Amino acid sequence: METTPGIKYTKDASGKNRYIRVDLDMYGNNQALEDFLDFLDIQSCKNEPMRPLRDIIREQNQKRGINV
């Protein structure tokens, strides 16, 4: 596999690439990397129950003592 400066691959017990380490000093302001990390964050919550936005706003307003 070709090496890229600032990118390191870690293999699992079977020898397959399993993890990737990215040097954020080199790539931290990269829009494609930020989009990829956002995608991973979204995927991690895709099975959570959805709630209507108005219910969340109402709940937050009640916590802050705002009567709307």
C-alpha positions in Angstrom: 0.0 0.0 0.0 1.2 3.5 -0.9 2.2 5.6 2.1 1.0 9.2 2.5 2.7 11.6 4.9 0.7 12.1 8.0 -1.4 9.0 7.5 -0.7 5.8 9.4 -2.5 2.5 9.1 -2.8 -0.1 12.0 -3.5 -3.7 11.2 -5.6 -6.1 13.3 -4.5 -9.6 14.4 -5.4 -11.0 10.9 -3.1 -8.5 9.2 -5.9 -6.4 7.6 -5.9 -2.6 7.9 -8.2 -1.8 10.7 -7.5 1.7 11.9 -6.2 4.9 10.4 -4.4 7.7 12.2 -4.5 11.1 10.7 -2.1 13.8 11.7 -4.4 16.7 12.4 -1.6 19.2 12.2 -1.3 18.3 8.5 -4.9 17.6 7.7 -7.0 19.2 10.4 -8.4 21.9 8.2 -9.3 19.6 5.3 -13.0 19.9 4.3 -13.2 16.3 3.0 -11.8 14.9 6.3 -14.3 17.1 8.3 -17.2 15.8 6.1 -16.1 12.2 6.6 -16.0 12.7 10.4 -19.4 14.3 10.3 -20.7 11.3 8.3 -19.3 8.9 11.0 -21.0 10.9 13.7 -24.3 10.8 11.9 -24.0 7.1 11.3 -23.4 6.5 15.0 -26.9 7.9 15.9 -29.0 6.6 13.0 -30.7 4.0 15.1 -31.7 6.5 17.9 -35.4 7.3 18.1 -36.4 10.5 16.4 -38.3 13.3 18.1 -40.2 16.3 16.5 -38.1 19.5 16.7 -41.0 21.3 18.3 -40.9 18.9 21.2 -37.2 19.5 21.7 -37.7 23.3 21.5 -40.6 23.1 24.0 -38.4 21.0 26.4 -35.5 23.4 26.1 -37.7 26.5 26.7 -39.2 24.9 29.8 -35.7 24.2 31.2 -34.8 27.9 30.6 -38.1 29.2 32.1 -39.3 30.6 28.7 -43.1 30.6 28.2 -44.0 30.7 24.5 
